Amino acid sequence: MMVHLDRLRAVVRAAASLTRRLPLVSLLLAVLLLLPPLRAFGEATMVRQMLVQMPLIVLAGWCAGRAWVRAPEGSRAARLRSFADSFNRAGATGIVIASFTMILWMLPRSLDAARLSFGIDALKFASLAFGLGLPVAWSWVRCPPIARAVIHVEVIATLARFGWGFAAADERLCASYLQGDQERAGMLLVAAALAWAVVVAWRPLFGGLGGGKPAAKADRRDGAIA
Amino acid sequence: MVGMARTLGASLVALAAGLAVTWAATDGFTAFTLETARRAAALAHPAPVPALPLRFADGQLRRLADLPEQWLLVDFVYTRCTSLCLAQGSADARTMELLASEAAQGRVALVSISFDPDHDDPAALRAFIARDGAAPPGRLAAAPAATQDVARWLDAFGVVVIDDGAGGYAHNEAIGIVDPDRRLVALIDAGDPEAAVAALRVRW
């Protein structure tokens, strides 16, 4: 019995330390996704590239940005951040960078280029992690509520616009993907836009489902991670 | 207020950089798909076609440079195709009709290059161009002599071949115009023989 408990504790400790290393783990995951077999799998269809692979890379960058934001006071990461913060009041600079990165990688030409060239794909991985996920994590907590609302609307509109464009096009826009795949990807992007809208609108319209105010929680910088 | 000025400056730099990268990635906000980009590139920077040997339907090995015709129209096919390619086949036949007199004088040839050389031997290629009886003058078909050359041919013409999920292939279809110096000078919609012929006639 005791042996089992010890084992259980070890597993819990391991899981906890893994959580602390989440940014590292997720960036490692992103690098793994770039390895040839996983890269081929993740880009075999347009649906996978746009709705699975790319979001995972952005998530990896977001985890890294989160850790950076929460770096303990006095650490080198925190000193670098407070210097960088002075260029990113209200998160404006980070959001500009993130917007361009998001739109650029949704263009059919970019999807093709990433699928067909390893070099461009490596650029996609780096920019989605450090030009989209990371700047959002860094800037979101600094954005005033009105800016957040505008960003939500823009993201919803971008997903819906591109989704509709892909779904309604009567020819293949990507040389690497079939028309049916393109239509599926388009409809799923529209669905993602709708889901995003519902999630964002739910709390102001119907109240929270338990859980505190997200803005207050996000502003906490107690170095809990890192 | 240092933060305000710095942020304004940094945002403007990010905005300019974002616009510059988007400009570069879309050829000045004109080419949002690879297909548009490859057609624009062929017009702006004619590139020599590969000087690699092709096995023609008559069994002979030749390079495109060895063909006597001044101008070439080139498209990519695989002869087992039974779906979209039938439309391409009738477009090709229409192109040959429109160019019948020039082709009879030996001024132009329409060459279909197979990207499936393992299957498309000279017999398969002969059957392909002679679907409606005998192949008209100037109607040629060929396959890369070496299977490993296929990628270089596709690359030179910007063709991407993918599995169509039904045992065949799908690819971006276009007719390439190859000039007397054997450079690819234009790519025209495969389904539009009139446009291909017009694009050819303004050049000679």
Interface residues (C-beta under 8 A of the other chain):
Chain A: D85 S86 F87 N88 R89 A90 A92 T93 V96 I97 S99 F100 I103 L104 L107 P108 R109 S110 D112 A113 L116 R172 L173 C174 A175 S176 Y177 L178
Chain B: V2 G3 M4 R6 T7 G9 A10 S11 A14 L15 A17 G18 L19 V21 T22 A25 T26 A31 F32 T33 L34 E35 T36 A37 V160 I162 D164 G165 A170 H171 N172
